[in-house]
Amino acid sequence: MSDATTTEASTEADGTPSDESTEVEKTPEAPRAENEIVRVTEAARVQVLSLREDEDGEAVGLGLRIEITGSAGKDFTYDLSFAPLAEQAEDDVIHESGGELPVMIPADSVDSLRGSTLDLPTSPLQEGLVLRNPNRPNPLSGMHLDLTGDVAERVTQLLDEQINPNLASHGGYAKLEGIEGEKAFVTMGGGCQGCAVSAMTLRDGIQASILEAIPEITEVVDVTDHDAGETPYYQ
C-alpha cells in the first residue's frame, strides 16, 4: 500500500494520479454508521484483503490504516498501509468493513476523511484503488507557527507568516486593522480586494486559520470597502 494524492480523482497503486474523470457515477449508499469514517466498497475490500494475504506475518492481525499526510493543491495526500491492530494508538478510530477488514483512522485525520469512500477505478483498464473524499484542505492552514506576543501581535504574525504567502499567489493580502474584545477586524487588499469571492475566502480560510491558532479570537470581521478600497466601517 502506498501514498495516494487525490480525492475525487483516482490514484494508481503507486500513488500517482490517474486520468479517470472526476465525474464518477455513484449508486445510492446505505446510511453510514456513526463511526464509519471511510466506507470500503465490496470490490475494494476484496482487493485489500487479497493484498493483506500477501503481507508477512499474521494477516488477520492487520488492519487497513488510512491517514492524511498533507495536501497537494486542492486535494489531500494520503498514506494507506497495513498496521498491526495491537499497535493502534489510543485515539485511533476503528471500524469493521464487512466484518473482516478493520479500518484504522488516526484521530487527526478523522474530520478530513469523514464521508470518504475507498473503491476501485471505474475504468477496467486502471489498476489500484480510488479514495473519493468530499472534503478539501484549507489552503491557508497546515503550518504550525510559534506565535508570541499579545493577541494583535500574534494575529499579525499569523497573517504575515502563513496566510499572506498563500494569498500572494492570487495577488492579494490581508491586514489586521484592530482588535476589539474577541473580534479581529481584517481588511483584504490587492487581488482579494473587490473580488466577488473574497468574503468567502475570509470566512472559510482566514477566519478558520485565526480561530484555530488564537483561541482569544472568536470572530473575524471583514471591514474591507470592496468598492472604494478603504475601511470606513471600522472605527
Sequence and secondary structure as in RCSB ss.txt:
>XXXX:A:sequence
MSDATTTEASTEADGTPSDESTEVEKTPEAPRAENEIVRVTEAARVQVLSLREDEDGEAVGLGLRIEITGSAGKD
FTYDLSFAPLAEQAEDDVIHESGGELPVMIPADSVDSLRGSTLDLPTSPLQEGLVLRNPNRPNPLSGMHLDLTGD
VAERVTQLLDEQINPNLASHGGYAKLEGIEGEKAFVTMGGGCQGCAVSAMTLRDGIQASILEAIPEITEVVDVTD
HDAGETPYYQ
>XXXX:A:secstr
  EE  SSS B TTS B    S           TT  EEE HHHHHHHHHHHHTSSS GGGEEEEEEEEEEETTE
EEEEEEEEEGGG  TT EEEEETTTEEEEE GGGHHHHTTEEEE  SSTT  S EEE S    TT        SS
HHHHHHHHIIIIIHHHHGGGTEEEEEEEEETTEEEEEEEETTTT TTHHHHIIIIIHHHHHHH TT  EEEE   
TTTSS TT  
